């Protein structure tokens, strides 16, 4: 045989044959002989293995290159289109004249009705005086002065408890409290309005209605709020907060502008829905909350009392007082994707808790974005925040913009600075990780004003204050998230 084959002798039916090492006969010595090539030396095997690995790496790299060349082209085109769309939106941002002027709608900071009021400088009555008036429906509730100077608000009956013609109803019989019944006007207590909207959106509207009722035959309204009590274990590994109810009484009178005093708005606080008849639950609840804050100043932020004490109320505190839940608030610690903010928003959506987001100072965008300001039409600066959106300030210090790139076409939204918005769970799908992910999730928010300002010249005001924004753009736009939780751990 060829010299390239290694031989050794083997007996087959008494005959000595030379056989290939690998080509042994089957058991019993029957069958055929298969001739096999001589095995490679070790160095050849090593060289072949190395060559195979190099070839595999080259094929892998080639495949990745082909994939990069084939697939990024549409995404590059989309990114270019999104960039062009963003530039067009920046060029079309609405001039300040299209916005509601600061002070005509209350936020947590810009209400001229409160900031110009002497209420902050008044000496607070002592707690005993407030307690003495808790069950007195006619106990005086302080009213701040209005705008312009000389404007005077005074309490006027609304439900006809004094025999006068009713101007509205507490609630329509058989009709639940609706989001359309929440309309904020002047006092800077957007945190209260957003909290009520969030409670309704979380499916707790019926419980909320029981917080303010008219006892049978009574000429007053009775309100019930919760203050934290001692904690108690309710479930294995979880602890719930027990609460102590606080009951108080108010009459049916609401602050209305006195004729001839030149007030720029007819009502000081929330107004009733358009009706007919107007639903007055929210403005009367607001009055009851003002009295509650006098009794429990730990729930307020402002130094004033009465309606002045409503200024800047934190949404989480309002949710706690109206539900008995634990008050939770998460504040931003870093620009763009703050871990705590993002997690709080995710939990709000997944658990359908009453949740409110709050915005930052519209002039400085404190805490938001990390880009270098750039000039743009209609703006004083633009802060670029990567692929999650563009944040833009405006020459109107009450508003700022976010341009949301997640939608098929980039879309601009106007944020009211130092304001609160409720998350609308009924219109916000949960994130399932398949069809709805953190990359494409859309959140529906509601402004307690009952409308939301336009962001561009080509848009119209959302009449009910509801608008959509991507989860990612929302996460970079807001300064805090307030919510209520039944657990304290």
C-alpha positions as CSV (number, residue, x, y, z in Angstrom):
1,X,0.0,0.0,0.0
2,X,1.0,3.6,-0.2
3,X,3.7,4.7,2.1
4,X,1.5,7.3,3.6
5,X,-0.4,4.7,5.4
6,X,0.6,3.1,8.7
7,X,0.3,-0.8,8.7
8,X,0.1,-3.5,11.3
9,X,-0.5,-7.3,10.8
10,X,-3.9,-8.8,11.6
11,X,-5.2,-12.4,11.2
12,X,-8.3,-12.9,9.1
13,X,-9.6,-16.4,8.7
14,X,-6.1,-17.7,9.2
15,X,-4.5,-15.3,6.7
16,X,-2.2,-12.5,7.7
17,X,-3.2,-9.3,6.1
18,X,-2.0,-5.7,6.6
19,X,-4.8,-3.4,7.7
20,X,-5.3,0.2,8.4
21,X,-5.4,1.0,12.1
22,X,-8.9,2.6,11.7
23,X,-10.2,0.1,9.1
24,X,-10.6,-2.9,11.4
25,X,-13.0,-5.7,10.5
26,X,-16.4,-6.0,12.1
27,X,-16.7,-8.4,15.0
28,X,-16.4,-12.0,14.0
29,X,-13.9,-11.2,11.2
30,X,-16.6,-10.9,8.5
31,X,-17.2,-8.0,6.1
32,X,-15.0,-5.6,4.2
33,X,-12.0,-3.6,4.9
34,X,-12.2,0.3,4.9
35,X,-8.9,2.1,4.2
36,X,-8.6,5.3,6.2
37,X,-6.1,8.1,5.7
38,X,-3.3,8.6,8.1
39,X,-4.1,11.1,11.0
40,X,-2.6,14.6,10.8
41,X,0.2,15.5,13.1
42,X,-0.6,17.8,16.1
43,X,0.8,20.9,14.5
44,X,-1.4,20.4,11.4
45,X,-4.5,20.0,13.6
46,X,-3.6,23.2,15.5
47,X,-3.1,25.1,12.3
48,X,-6.4,23.9,10.8
49,X,-8.3,24.8,14.0
50,X,-6.8,28.3,14.0
51,X,-7.7,28.7,10.4
52,X,-11.3,27.6,11.0
53,X,-11.7,30.1,13.9
54,X,-10.3,32.9,11.8
55,X,-12.7,32.0,9.0
56,X,-15.6,32.0,11.4
57,X,-14.6,35.4,12.8
58,X,-14.4,36.8,9.3
59,X,-17.8,35.4,8.3
60,X,-19.3,36.9,11.5
61,X,-17.8,40.3,11.0
62,X,-18.9,40.2,7.4
63,X,-22.4,39.4,8.4
64,X,-22.5,42.2,10.9
65,X,-21.2,44.6,8.3
66,X,-23.8,43.5,5.8
67,X,-26.5,43.9,8.5
68,X,-25.3,47.4,9.4
69,X,-25.2,48.4,5.8
70,X,-28.6,46.9,5.1
71,X,-30.7,48.0,8.1
72,X,-29.5,51.3,9.5
73,X,-30.3,53.2,6.3
74,X,-34.1,53.5,7.1
75,X,-33.3,54.4,10.8
76,X,-30.8,57.0,9.6
77,X,-33.5,58.4,7.3
78,X,-36.0,58.4,10.2
79,X,-33.5,60.1,12.5
80,X,-32.9,62.8,9.8
81,X,-36.6,63.3,9.4
82,X,-37.1,63.5,13.1
83,X,-34.3,66.1,13.3
84,X,-35.9,68.1,10.5
85,X,-39.3,67.8,12.2
86,X,-37.8,69.0,15.5
87,X,-36.3,72.0,13.8
88,X,-39.6,72.8,12.1
89,X,-41.4,72.6,15.5
90,X,-38.8,74.9,17.1
91,X,-39.5,77.4,14.4
92,X,-43.2,77.2,14.9
93,X,-43.3,77.5,18.7
94,X,-46.2,79.8,19.6
95,X,-45.4,83.4,20.5
96,X,-46.2,84.5,24.1
97,X,-49.4,86.2,22.9
98,X,-51.0,82.9,22.3
99,X,-50.7,81.8,25.9
100,X,-52.9,82.4,28.9
101,X,-51.2,85.1,30.9
102,X,-49.7,84.2,34.2
103,X,-52.0,84.8,37.1
104,X,-55.3,84.2,35.2
105,X,-54.8,80.5,35.9
106,X,-53.3,79.4,39.1
107,X,-50.2,77.2,39.5
108,X,-48.0,76.4,42.5
109,X,-46.0,79.6,42.0
110,X,-47.5,82.2,39.6
111,X,-50.9,83.1,41.2
112,X,-50.9,86.9,41.5
113,X,-54.0,86.6,43.6
114,X,-52.0,84.9,46.3
115,X,-48.6,86.5,45.8
116,X,-50.1,90.0,46.1
117,X,-52.2,89.1,49.0
118,X,-51.6,90.4,52.5
119,X,-52.7,87.0,53.8
120,X,-49.1,85.8,54.1
121,X,-48.3,88.6,56.5
122,X,-51.2,88.2,58.8
123,X,-50.8,86.7,62.3
124,X,-52.2,83.2,62.4
125,X,-55.0,82.6,64.9
126,X,-54.1,80.0,67.4
127,X,-55.2,76.4,67.0
128,X,-57.9,76.7,69.6
129,X,-59.7,79.3,67.5
130,X,-59.6,77.1,64.5
131,X,-60.8,74.1,66.5
132,X,-63.7,76.2,67.9
133,X,-64.8,76.9,64.3
134,X,-64.4,73.3,63.0
135,X,-68.1,72.4,63.3
136,X,-69.4,75.9,62.7
137,X,-70.4,76.2,59.1
138,X,-70.3,80.0,59.2
139,X,-66.8,80.2,60.7
140,X,-64.8,82.8,58.8
141,X,-62.4,81.5,56.2
142,X,-59.8,84.1,55.1
143,X,-60.0,85.4,51.5
144,X,-57.0,87.1,49.9
145,X,-57.3,90.2,47.8
146,X,-57.8,89.9,44.0
147,X,-56.2,91.3,40.9
148,X,-56.0,94.2,40.0
149,X,-55.7,96.1,43.3
150,X,-59.1,97.0,44.6
151,X,-60.7,93.7,43.5
152,X,-62.8,92.3,46.3
153,X,-64.1,88.7,46.7
154,X,-66.9,87.9,49.0
155,X,-68.8,84.7,49.9
156,X,-72.1,84.2,48.1
157,X,-74.6,81.3,48.6
158,X,-74.6,78.7,45.9
159,X,-76.9,75.7,46.8
160,X,-79.8,77.7,48.2
161,X,-79.3,76.7,51.9
162,X,-80.5,80.2,52.8
163,X,-83.6,80.0,50.7
164,X,-82.1,81.8,47.7
165,X,-82.2,80.4,44.2
166,X,-79.6,77.6,43.8
167,X,-76.8,78.4,41.3
168,X,-75.8,74.8,41.0
169,X,-75.8,71.4,42.6
170,X,-73.3,69.5,44.8
171,X,-73.5,66.5,42.5
172,X,-76.1,65.4,39.9
173,X,-78.2,62.6,41.3
174,X,-77.0,59.2,39.9
175,X,-74.1,60.9,38.0
176,X,-70.6,60.3,39.3
177,X,-68.1,63.1,39.7
178,X,-66.4,63.6,36.3
179,X,-63.0,64.9,35.3
180,X,-64.8,67.7,33.5
181,X,-66.1,68.9,36.8
182,X,-62.6,69.9,37.9
183,X,-61.8,73.4,36.7
184,X,-59.1,75.5,38.4
185,X,-59.1,79.3,38.1
186,X,-57.0,81.6,40.3
187,X,-55.7,80.2,43.6
188,X,-52.4,78.4,43.2
189,X,-53.6,75.0,44.4
190,X,-53.2,73.0,41.2
191,X,-51.8,70.3,43.4
192,X,-55.3,69.8,44.9
193,X,-57.0,69.8,41.5
194,X,-54.5,67.3,40.1
195,X,-54.9,65.1,43.2
196,X,-58.6,65.0,42.7
197,X,-58.2,64.2,39.0
198,X,-55.7,61.4,39.9
199,X,-58.1,59.9,42.5
200,X,-60.9,59.8,39.9
201,X,-58.6,58.3,37.3
202,X,-57.6,55.6,39.8
203,X,-61.2,54.5,40.1
204,X,-61.8,56.0,43.5
205,X,-64.3,58.7,42.6
206,X,-67.1,57.1,44.6
207,X,-65.0,57.1,47.8
208,X,-64.1,60.7,47.1
209,X,-67.7,61.8,46.8
210,X,-68.3,60.5,50.3
211,X,-65.7,63.0,51.6
212,X,-68.2,65.9,51.1
213,X,-71.9,65.3,51.8
214,X,-75.0,67.1,52.9
215,X,-76.5,65.4,55.9
216,X,-80.2,64.8,55.5
217,X,-82.1,68.0,56.3
218,X,-79.0,69.9,57.2
219,X,-78.2,73.5,56.0
220,X,-74.5,72.7,55.8
221,X,-72.0,70.4,54.2
222,X,-69.9,67.9,56.2
223,X,-66.4,67.1,55.0
224,X,-64.1,64.2,56.2
225,X,-60.4,64.1,55.8
226,X,-57.7,61.7,57.1
227,X,-54.7,62.4,59.1
228,X,-52.0,59.7,59.8
229,X,-52.4,57.6,62.9
230,X,-50.3,54.7,64.2
231,X,-49.1,52.1,61.7
232,X,-50.3,48.6,62.0
233,X,-49.4,45.3,60.3
234,X,-52.1,44.2,57.9
235,X,-50.4,41.8,55.5
236,X,-47.4,39.5,55.9
237,X,-44.3,41.7,55.3
238,X,-46.3,44.9,54.6
239,X,-47.5,47.6,56.9
240,X,-50.4,49.9,56.3
241,X,-51.0,53.3,57.8
242,X,-54.0,53.7,60.1
243,X,-55.7,57.1,59.9
244,X,-57.8,59.3,62.2
245,X,-60.8,61.0,60.5
246,X,-61.2,64.8,60.9
247,X,-64.8,66.0,60.4
248,X,-65.6,69.6,59.7
249,X,-68.6,71.7,58.4
250,X,-68.9,74.4,55.8
251,X,-71.8,76.4,54.4
252,X,-72.6,76.6,50.7
253,X,-71.1,80.0,50.1
254,X,-68.2,80.5,47.6
255,X,-65.9,83.5,47.0
256,X,-67.3,85.5,44.1
257,X,-66.1,88.8,42.8
258,X,-68.0,91.8,44.2
259,X,-69.6,93.7,41.4
260,X,-67.9,96.9,40.5
261,X,-64.6,96.2,42.0
262,X,-62.8,95.4,38.7
263,X,-61.8,91.8,39.4
264,X,-60.3,90.1,36.4
265,X,-62.0,86.8,37.2
266,X,-65.4,86.1,38.6
267,X,-64.4,83.4,41.0
268,X,-61.4,83.1,43.3
269,X,-61.0,79.4,43.4
270,X,-62.2,76.4,41.4
271,X,-65.4,76.9,39.5
272,X,-68.4,74.6,38.8
273,X,-68.7,72.7,35.6
274,X,-70.7,74.3,32.8
275,X,-73.8,72.2,33.5
276,X,-76.7,72.6,33.4
277,X,-76.8,72.6,36.3
278,X,-73.2,73.5,37.3
279,X,-71.7,70.8,39.5
280,X,-70.1,72.6,42.5
281,X,-68.5,69.7,44.3
282,X,-64.9,70.8,43.5
283,X,-65.1,74.5,44.5
284,X,-66.9,73.5,47.8
285,X,-64.3,70.7,48.4
286,X,-61.6,73.4,47.9
287,X,-63.3,75.5,50.6
288,X,-63.4,72.5,53.0
289,X,-59.7,71.8,52.3
290,X,-58.8,75.4,53.1
291,X,-60.5,75.0,56.5
292,X,-58.8,71.6,57.0
293,X,-55.4,73.2,56.4
294,X,-56.1,75.7,59.1
295,X,-56.7,72.8,61.5
296,X,-53.7,70.8,60.3
297,X,-51.0,73.1,59.0
298,X,-48.7,70.1,58.5
299,X,-50.5,69.4,55.3
300,X,-49.9,72.9,53.8
301,X,-46.9,74.7,52.3
302,X,-47.9,78.3,52.4
303,X,-47.6,80.5,55.5
304,X,-51.1,81.9,55.0
305,X,-54.4,80.6,56.1
306,X,-57.8,80.2,54.6
307,X,-57.7,80.3,50.8
308,X,-54.1,81.7,51.0
309,X,-53.0,78.6,52.8
310,X,-54.0,76.5,49.7
311,X,-51.1,78.0,47.7
312,X,-48.6,75.4,46.7
313,X,-50.3,72.4,48.4
314,X,-48.4,69.3,47.5
315,X,-50.3,66.7,45.5
316,X,-49.2,63.8,47.6
317,X,-50.4,65.5,50.8
318,X,-53.8,66.2,49.2
319,X,-54.1,62.6,48.0
320,X,-53.3,61.4,51.6
321,X,-55.9,63.6,53.2
322,X,-58.6,62.5,50.7
323,X,-57.8,58.8,50.6
324,X,-56.0,57.9,53.8
325,X,-53.1,56.6,51.8
326,X,-49.5,57.2,52.8
327,X,-48.1,60.4,51.2
328,X,-45.2,59.7,48.9
329,X,-43.2,62.2,46.8
330,X,-40.1,61.6,44.7
331,X,-38.1,64.6,43.6
332,X,-35.5,64.8,40.8
333,X,-31.9,64.5,41.8
334,X,-30.2,64.6,38.3
335,X,-31.0,65.7,34.7
336,X,-32.5,63.5,32.0
337,X,-33.3,60.0,33.3
338,X,-33.4,60.2,37.1
339,X,-33.7,56.7,38.5
340,X,-36.2,57.6,41.2
341,X,-38.4,59.6,38.9
342,X,-38.4,56.9,36.2
343,X,-39.2,54.2,38.7
344,X,-42.0,56.2,40.4
345,X,-43.6,56.8,37.0
346,X,-43.3,53.1,36.1
347,X,-45.0,52.1,39.4
348,X,-47.7,54.7,38.9
349,X,-48.6,53.2,35.6
350,X,-48.3,49.6,36.5
351,X,-50.2,49.9,39.9
352,X,-52.8,52.5,38.8
353,X,-52.2,54.5,41.9
354,X,-53.4,58.1,42.2
355,X,-50.4,59.9,40.8
356,X,-49.5,63.5,40.0
357,X,-46.5,64.9,38.2
358,X,-45.2,68.4,38.9
359,X,-43.1,70.6,36.6
360,X,-40.1,72.8,37.4
361,X,-39.4,76.5,37.0
362,X,-40.2,77.4,33.4
363,X,-37.6,80.2,33.2
364,X,-34.6,78.2,34.3
365,X,-35.7,74.6,33.8
366,X,-33.9,73.9,37.1
367,X,-32.8,70.3,37.3
368,X,-33.8,69.4,33.7
369,X,-31.5,68.6,30.7
370,X,-27.8,68.9,30.4
371,X,-27.2,70.3,27.0
372,X,-25.7,73.7,26.0
373,X,-28.5,76.3,25.4
374,X,-29.0,77.2,21.8
375,X,-31.0,80.0,20.3
376,X,-34.2,79.2,18.5
377,X,-37.2,81.2,17.1
378,X,-39.6,82.1,19.9
379,X,-37.3,80.8,22.6
380,X,-34.7,82.1,24.9
381,X,-32.8,78.8,24.9
382,X,-33.0,75.2,24.0
383,X,-31.7,72.3,26.2
384,X,-31.0,69.2,24.2
385,X,-31.5,65.9,26.2
386,X,-30.5,63.2,23.8
387,X,-32.9,60.8,22.2
388,X,-35.6,61.3,24.8
389,X,-36.6,64.8,23.7
390,X,-35.7,68.4,23.5
391,X,-36.6,70.9,26.3
392,X,-37.0,74.5,25.3
393,X,-37.6,77.6,27.4
394,X,-39.7,80.5,26.1
395,X,-39.8,84.3,26.4
396,X,-43.0,83.7,28.5
397,X,-41.7,82.8,31.9
398,X,-44.8,80.7,32.7
399,X,-44.3,77.9,30.1
400,X,-41.7,75.6,28.6
401,X,-41.8,73.0,25.8
402,X,-40.8,69.4,25.3
403,X,-40.4,68.1,21.8
404,X,-41.2,64.4,21.9
405,X,-39.4,62.3,19.3
406,X,-41.0,59.0,20.1
407,X,-44.1,59.5,18.0
408,X,-43.9,58.8,14.3
409,X,-43.6,62.5,13.8
410,X,-42.0,64.7,16.4
411,X,-44.6,66.5,18.5
412,X,-44.2,69.6,20.8
413,X,-46.0,69.9,24.1
414,X,-46.4,73.0,26.3
415,X,-45.7,72.5,30.0
416,X,-46.9,75.1,32.5
417,X,-44.1,75.8,34.9
418,X,-44.5,75.0,38.6
419,X,-47.7,73.2,37.8
420,X,-49.3,69.8,38.5
421,X,-50.8,67.3,36.1
422,X,-52.7,64.1,36.9
423,X,-51.9,60.7,35.2
424,X,-55.1,59.4,33.6
425,X,-55.0,55.7,34.1
426,X,-58.1,55.0,32.0
427,X,-56.3,56.2,28.9
428,X,-52.8,55.0,29.8
429,X,-52.1,51.3,29.0
430,X,-49.9,49.3,31.3
431,X,-46.4,48.4,30.2
432,X,-46.3,44.7,29.3
433,X,-42.8,44.5,27.9
434,X,-44.2,43.2,24.5
435,X,-46.6,45.5,22.8
436,X,-46.1,48.3,25.2
437,X,-42.5,48.9,26.4
438,X,-40.6,51.7,28.0
439,X,-39.4,52.7,24.5
440,X,-42.9,53.2,23.0
441,X,-45.2,53.7,26.0
442,X,-47.5,56.7,25.9
443,X,-48.9,58.4,29.0
444,X,-52.1,60.5,29.2
445,X,-52.0,63.5,31.5
446,X,-54.7,66.0,32.5
447,X,-54.3,69.6,33.4
448,X,-56.6,70.8,36.2
449,X,-57.2,74.0,34.3
450,X,-59.6,72.0,32.1
451,X,-57.4,72.8,29.0
452,X,-53.8,72.8,28.1
453,X,-52.0,75.6,26.3
454,X,-50.9,75.2,22.7
455,X,-47.2,74.5,21.9
456,X,-47.1,75.6,18.3
457,X,-48.9,78.0,15.9
458,X,-50.5,75.1,14.1
459,X,-52.1,73.5,17.1
460,X,-55.3,74.3,19.0
461,X,-55.9,74.2,22.8
462,X,-56.9,70.8,24.1
463,X,-60.4,71.7,25.4
464,X,-60.4,69.2,28.3
465,X,-56.8,69.5,29.3
466,X,-56.0,66.0,28.3
467,X,-52.9,65.3,26.2
468,X,-50.5,62.4,25.5
469,X,-46.8,62.2,25.9
470,X,-44.3,59.4,25.6
471,X,-43.0,57.8,28.8
472,X,-39.4,58.8,27.9
473,X,-40.3,62.5,27.2
474,X,-42.3,62.6,30.4
475,X,-39.5,61.2,32.5
476,X,-37.1,64.0,31.4
477,X,-39.7,66.8,31.6
478,X,-41.0,66.7,35.2
479,X,-39.4,67.7,38.5
480,X,-41.3,65.4,40.9
481,X,-43.9,62.6,41.2
482,X,-46.4,62.6,44.0
483,X,-48.7,59.6,44.8
484,X,-50.5,57.9,47.5
485,X,-49.7,54.3,48.7
486,X,-51.7,52.1,51.0
487,X,-48.4,50.8,52.5
488,X,-45.8,52.7,54.5
489,X,-42.9,50.3,53.7
